[in-house]
Amino acid sequence: MESGCPLTLSPGKLAQGGRIEIEKNQKKRIASVKCLTRDGWHYPGVDLDLFRKPKRKKAVSSSGGGPYRITRRGLELVRSELDNR
């Protein structure tokens, strides 16, 4: 699936009901990341480095040990404005 352009983890996909599932290793650190759409399809190309960017911006969070979902902050980041529709 080489297209020449880098794949980005779209907060828009998460805003539409997607989720990020993680697997932790024995040291309780994140070992692998899998992004799923709201329909249950696997979103390819998402790795740990790509996951860290929205997590660092607090655009996604996990509660109660569940999958990562978009936060209110994340929704604000993807909201359209007059100059970038």
Chimera marker file (.cmm) of the C-alpha trace (Angstrom):
<marker_set name="trace">
<marker id="1" x="0.000" y="0.000" z="0.000" r="1" g="1" b="0" radius="0.5"/>
<marker id="2" x="2.744" y="2.433" z="-0.968" r="1" g="1" b="0" radius="0.5"/>
<marker id="3" x="1.152" y="5.583" z="-2.304" r="1" g="1" b="0" radius="0.5"/>
<marker id="4" x="3.996" y="8.047" z="-1.900" r="1" g="1" b="0" radius="0.5"/>
<marker id="5" x="2.173" y="10.229" z="0.618" r="1" g="1" b="0" radius="0.5"/>
<marker id="6" x="2.484" y="9.688" z="4.365" r="1" g="1" b="0" radius="0.5"/>
<marker id="7" x="-0.505" y="8.241" z="6.181" r="1" g="1" b="0" radius="0.5"/>
<marker id="8" x="-1.870" y="10.328" z="9.010" r="1" g="1" b="0" radius="0.5"/>
<marker id="9" x="-4.070" y="9.307" z="11.897" r="1" g="1" b="0" radius="0.5"/>
<marker id="10" x="-7.155" y="11.312" z="11.126" r="1" g="1" b="0" radius="0.5"/>
<marker id="11" x="-8.961" y="12.751" z="14.139" r="1" g="1" b="0" radius="0.5"/>
<marker id="12" x="-11.920" y="12.967" z="11.770" r="1" g="1" b="0" radius="0.5"/>
<marker id="13" x="-12.076" y="9.155" z="11.687" r="1" g="1" b="0" radius="0.5"/>
<marker id="14" x="-12.121" y="9.136" z="15.479" r="1" g="1" b="0" radius="0.5"/>
<marker id="15" x="-14.709" y="11.918" z="15.595" r="1" g="1" b="0" radius="0.5"/>
<marker id="16" x="-17.009" y="9.737" z="13.502" r="1" g="1" b="0" radius="0.5"/>
<marker id="17" x="-16.935" y="6.982" z="16.126" r="1" g="1" b="0" radius="0.5"/>
<marker id="18" x="-13.601" y="5.264" z="15.569" r="1" g="1" b="0" radius="0.5"/>
<marker id="19" x="-11.355" y="4.005" z="18.338" r="1" g="1" b="0" radius="0.5"/>
<marker id="20" x="-7.725" y="3.151" z="19.012" r="1" g="1" b="0" radius="0.5"/>
<marker id="21" x="-7.026" y="-0.150" z="20.722" r="1" g="1" b="0" radius="0.5"/>
<marker id="22" x="-3.673" y="-0.752" z="22.367" r="1" g="1" b="0" radius="0.5"/>
<marker id="23" x="-1.805" y="-3.783" z="23.632" r="1" g="1" b="0" radius="0.5"/>
<marker id="24" x="0.547" y="-3.455" z="26.567" r="1" g="1" b="0" radius="0.5"/>
<marker id="25" x="3.639" y="-5.508" z="27.325" r="1" g="1" b="0" radius="0.5"/>
<marker id="26" x="4.594" y="-7.049" z="30.669" r="1" g="1" b="0" radius="0.5"/>
<marker id="27" x="6.029" y="-3.732" z="31.857" r="1" g="1" b="0" radius="0.5"/>
<marker id="28" x="2.587" y="-2.116" z="31.276" r="1" g="1" b="0" radius="0.5"/>
<marker id="29" x="3.957" y="0.007" z="28.432" r="1" g="1" b="0" radius="0.5"/>
<marker id="30" x="2.169" y="0.352" z="25.099" r="1" g="1" b="0" radius="0.5"/>
<marker id="31" x="3.510" y="-2.319" z="22.734" r="1" g="1" b="0" radius="0.5"/>
<marker id="32" x="1.222" y="-2.032" z="19.707" r="1" g="1" b="0" radius="0.5"/>
<marker id="33" x="-1.568" y="0.187" z="18.415" r="1" g="1" b="0" radius="0.5"/>
<marker id="34" x="-4.544" y="-0.645" z="16.205" r="1" g="1" b="0" radius="0.5"/>
<marker id="35" x="-7.015" y="1.924" z="14.863" r="1" g="1" b="0" radius="0.5"/>
<marker id="36" x="-10.556" y="0.796" z="14.042" r="1" g="1" b="0" radius="0.5"/>
<marker id="37" x="-13.292" y="2.734" z="12.259" r="1" g="1" b="0" radius="0.5"/>
<marker id="38" x="-16.814" y="2.887" z="13.646" r="1" g="1" b="0" radius="0.5"/>
<marker id="39" x="-17.741" y="0.066" z="11.244" r="1" g="1" b="0" radius="0.5"/>
<marker id="40" x="-15.028" y="-2.170" z="12.697" r="1" g="1" b="0" radius="0.5"/>
<marker id="41" x="-12.594" y="-1.893" z="9.776" r="1" g="1" b="0" radius="0.5"/>
<marker id="42" x="-8.885" y="-1.856" z="10.573" r="1" g="1" b="0" radius="0.5"/>
<marker id="43" x="-7.251" y="1.450" z="9.566" r="1" g="1" b="0" radius="0.5"/>
<marker id="44" x="-3.816" y="0.422" z="8.175" r="1" g="1" b="0" radius="0.5"/>
<marker id="45" x="-0.520" y="2.167" z="8.763" r="1" g="1" b="0" radius="0.5"/>
<marker id="46" x="-1.101" y="3.345" z="12.330" r="1" g="1" b="0" radius="0.5"/>
<marker id="47" x="1.936" y="2.696" z="14.479" r="1" g="1" b="0" radius="0.5"/>
<marker id="48" x="3.163" y="3.790" z="17.882" r="1" g="1" b="0" radius="0.5"/>
<marker id="49" x="4.893" y="6.941" z="16.603" r="1" g="1" b="0" radius="0.5"/>
<marker id="50" x="1.758" y="8.042" z="14.763" r="1" g="1" b="0" radius="0.5"/>
<marker id="51" x="-0.359" y="7.380" z="17.885" r="1" g="1" b="0" radius="0.5"/>
<marker id="52" x="1.795" y="9.581" z="20.109" r="1" g="1" b="0" radius="0.5"/>
<marker id="53" x="1.013" y="12.814" z="18.240" r="1" g="1" b="0" radius="0.5"/>
<marker id="54" x="-2.743" y="13.052" z="19.074" r="1" g="1" b="0" radius="0.5"/>
<marker id="55" x="-2.062" y="11.649" z="22.539" r="1" g="1" b="0" radius="0.5"/>
<marker id="56" x="0.497" y="14.395" z="23.177" r="1" g="1" b="0" radius="0.5"/>
<marker id="57" x="-2.038" y="17.022" z="22.029" r="1" g="1" b="0" radius="0.5"/>
<marker id="58" x="-4.641" y="15.451" z="24.368" r="1" g="1" b="0" radius="0.5"/>
<marker id="59" x="-6.891" y="14.835" z="21.368" r="1" g="1" b="0" radius="0.5"/>
<marker id="60" x="-7.485" y="11.223" z="22.473" r="1" g="1" b="0" radius="0.5"/>
<marker id="61" x="-7.799" y="9.591" z="25.869" r="1" g="1" b="0" radius="0.5"/>
<marker id="62" x="-8.775" y="6.323" z="27.470" r="1" g="1" b="0" radius="0.5"/>
<marker id="63" x="-11.085" y="5.899" z="30.425" r="1" g="1" b="0" radius="0.5"/>
<marker id="64" x="-11.512" y="2.836" z="32.574" r="1" g="1" b="0" radius="0.5"/>
<marker id="65" x="-8.981" y="0.801" z="30.605" r="1" g="1" b="0" radius="0.5"/>
<marker id="66" x="-11.101" y="1.017" z="27.460" r="1" g="1" b="0" radius="0.5"/>
<marker id="67" x="-10.005" y="1.954" z="23.947" r="1" g="1" b="0" radius="0.5"/>
<marker id="68" x="-8.763" y="5.446" z="23.200" r="1" g="1" b="0" radius="0.5"/>
<marker id="69" x="-11.472" y="7.765" z="21.884" r="1" g="1" b="0" radius="0.5"/>
<marker id="70" x="-11.500" y="11.375" z="20.757" r="1" g="1" b="0" radius="0.5"/>
<marker id="71" x="-11.861" y="14.003" z="23.498" r="1" g="1" b="0" radius="0.5"/>
<marker id="72" x="-13.606" y="17.372" z="23.469" r="1" g="1" b="0" radius="0.5"/>
<marker id="73" x="-10.188" y="18.897" z="22.831" r="1" g="1" b="0" radius="0.5"/>
<marker id="74" x="-9.789" y="16.604" z="19.825" r="1" g="1" b="0" radius="0.5"/>
<marker id="75" x="-13.175" y="17.650" z="18.475" r="1" g="1" b="0" radius="0.5"/>
<marker id="76" x="-12.133" y="21.292" z="18.802" r="1" g="1" b="0" radius="0.5"/>
<marker id="77" x="-8.963" y="20.556" z="16.834" r="1" g="1" b="0" radius="0.5"/>
<marker id="78" x="-10.896" y="19.071" z="13.880" r="1" g="1" b="0" radius="0.5"/>
<marker id="79" x="-13.778" y="21.571" z="13.872" r="1" g="1" b="0" radius="0.5"/>
<marker id="80" x="-13.955" y="23.548" z="10.645" r="1" g="1" b="0" radius="0.5"/>
<marker id="81" x="-13.544" y="27.298" z="10.558" r="1" g="1" b="0" radius="0.5"/>
<marker id="82" x="-14.493" y="29.832" z="7.908" r="1" g="1" b="0" radius="0.5"/>
<marker id="83" x="-11.004" y="29.931" z="6.382" r="1" g="1" b="0" radius="0.5"/>
<marker id="84" x="-10.298" y="26.171" z="6.210" r="1" g="1" b="0" radius="0.5"/>
<marker id="85" x="-13.447" y="24.473" z="4.982" r="1" g="1" b="0" radius="0.5"/>
<link id1="1" id2="2" r="1" g="1" b="0" radius="0.2"/>
<link id1="2" id2="3" r="1" g="1" b="0" radius="0.2"/>
<link id1="3" id2="4" r="1" g="1" b="0" radius="0.2"/>
<link id1="4" id2="5" r="1" g="1" b="0" radius="0.2"/>
<link id1="5" id2="6" r="1" g="1" b="0" radius="0.2"/>
<link id1="6" id2="7" r="1" g="1" b="0" radius="0.2"/>
<link id1="7" id2="8" r="1" g="1" b="0" radius="0.2"/>
<link id1="8" id2="9" r="1" g="1" b="0" radius="0.2"/>
<link id1="9" id2="10" r="1" g="1" b="0" radius="0.2"/>
<link id1="10" id2="11" r="1" g="1" b="0" radius="0.2"/>
<link id1="11" id2="12" r="1" g="1" b="0" radius="0.2"/>
<link id1="12" id2="13" r="1" g="1" b="0" radius="0.2"/>
<link id1="13" id2="14" r="1" g="1" b="0" radius="0.2"/>
<link id1="14" id2="15" r="1" g="1" b="0" radius="0.2"/>
<link id1="15" id2="16" r="1" g="1" b="0" radius="0.2"/>
<link id1="16" id2="17" r="1" g="1" b="0" radius="0.2"/>
<link id1="17" id2="18" r="1" g="1" b="0" radius="0.2"/>
<link id1="18" id2="19" r="1" g="1" b="0" radius="0.2"/>
<link id1="19" id2="20" r="1" g="1" b="0" radius="0.2"/>
<link id1="20" id2="21" r="1" g="1" b="0" radius="0.2"/>
<link id1="21" id2="22" r="1" g="1" b="0" radius="0.2"/>
<link id1="22" id2="23" r="1" g="1" b="0" radius="0.2"/>
<link id1="23" id2="24" r="1" g="1" b="0" radius="0.2"/>
<link id1="24" id2="25" r="1" g="1" b="0" radius="0.2"/>
<link id1="25" id2="26" r="1" g="1" b="0" radius="0.2"/>
<link id1="26" id2="27" r="1" g="1" b="0" radius="0.2"/>
<link id1="27" id2="28" r="1" g="1" b="0" radius="0.2"/>
<link id1="28" id2="29" r="1" g="1" b="0" radius="0.2"/>
<link id1="29" id2="30" r="1" g="1" b="0" radius="0.2"/>
<link id1="30" id2="31" r="1" g="1" b="0" radius="0.2"/>
<link id1="31" id2="32" r="1" g="1" b="0" radius="0.2"/>
<link id1="32" id2="33" r="1" g="1" b="0" radius="0.2"/>
<link id1="33" id2="34" r="1" g="1" b="0" radius="0.2"/>
<link id1="34" id2="35" r="1" g="1" b="0" radius="0.2"/>
<link id1="35" id2="36" r="1" g="1" b="0" radius="0.2"/>
<link id1="36" id2="37" r="1" g="1" b="0" radius="0.2"/>
<link id1="37" id2="38" r="1" g="1" b="0" radius="0.2"/>
<link id1="38" id2="39" r="1" g="1" b="0" radius="0.2"/>
<link id1="39" id2="40" r="1" g="1" b="0" radius="0.2"/>
<link id1="40" id2="41" r="1" g="1" b="0" radius="0.2"/>
<link id1="41" id2="42" r="1" g="1" b="0" radius="0.2"/>
<link id1="42" id2="43" r="1" g="1" b="0" radius="0.2"/>
<link id1="43" id2="44" r="1" g="1" b="0" radius="0.2"/>
<link id1="44" id2="45" r="1" g="1" b="0" radius="0.2"/>
<link id1="45" id2="46" r="1" g="1" b="0" radius="0.2"/>
<link id1="46" id2="47" r="1" g="1" b="0" radius="0.2"/>
<link id1="47" id2="48" r="1" g="1" b="0" radius="0.2"/>
<link id1="48" id2="49" r="1" g="1" b="0" radius="0.2"/>
<link id1="49" id2="50" r="1" g="1" b="0" radius="0.2"/>
<link id1="50" id2="51" r="1" g="1" b="0" radius="0.2"/>
<link id1="51" id2="52" r="1" g="1" b="0" radius="0.2"/>
<link id1="52" id2="53" r="1" g="1" b="0" radius="0.2"/>
<link id1="53" id2="54" r="1" g="1" b="0" radius="0.2"/>
<link id1="54" id2="55" r="1" g="1" b="0" radius="0.2"/>
<link id1="55" id2="56" r="1" g="1" b="0" radius="0.2"/>
<link id1="56" id2="57" r="1" g="1" b="0" radius="0.2"/>
<link id1="57" id2="58" r="1" g="1" b="0" radius="0.2"/>
<link id1="58" id2="59" r="1" g="1" b="0" radius="0.2"/>
<link id1="59" id2="60" r="1" g="1" b="0" radius="0.2"/>
<link id1="60" id2="61" r="1" g="1" b="0" radius="0.2"/>
<link id1="61" id2="62" r="1" g="1" b="0" radius="0.2"/>
<link id1="62" id2="63" r="1" g="1" b="0" radius="0.2"/>
<link id1="63" id2="64" r="1" g="1" b="0" radius="0.2"/>
<link id1="64" id2="65" r="1" g="1" b="0" radius="0.2"/>
<link id1="65" id2="66" r="1" g="1" b="0" radius="0.2"/>
<link id1="66" id2="67" r="1" g="1" b="0" radius="0.2"/>
<link id1="67" id2="68" r="1" g="1" b="0" radius="0.2"/>
<link id1="68" id2="69" r="1" g="1" b="0" radius="0.2"/>
<link id1="69" id2="70" r="1" g="1" b="0" radius="0.2"/>
<link id1="70" id2="71" r="1" g="1" b="0" radius="0.2"/>
<link id1="71" id2="72" r="1" g="1" b="0" radius="0.2"/>
<link id1="72" id2="73" r="1" g="1" b="0" radius="0.2"/>
<link id1="73" id2="74" r="1" g="1" b="0" radius="0.2"/>
<link id1="74" id2="75" r="1" g="1" b="0" radius="0.2"/>
<link id1="75" id2="76" r="1" g="1" b="0" radius="0.2"/>
<link id1="76" id2="77" r="1" g="1" b="0" radius="0.2"/>
<link id1="77" id2="78" r="1" g="1" b="0" radius="0.2"/>
<link id1="78" id2="79" r="1" g="1" b="0" radius="0.2"/>
<link id1="79" id2="80" r="1" g="1" b="0" radius="0.2"/>
<link id1="80" id2="81" r="1" g="1" b="0" radius="0.2"/>
<link id1="81" id2="82" r="1" g="1" b="0" radius="0.2"/>
<link id1="82" id2="83" r="1" g="1" b="0" radius="0.2"/>
<link id1="83" id2="84" r="1" g="1" b="0" radius="0.2"/>
<link id1="84" id2="85" r="1" g="1" b="0" radius="0.2"/>
</marker_set>
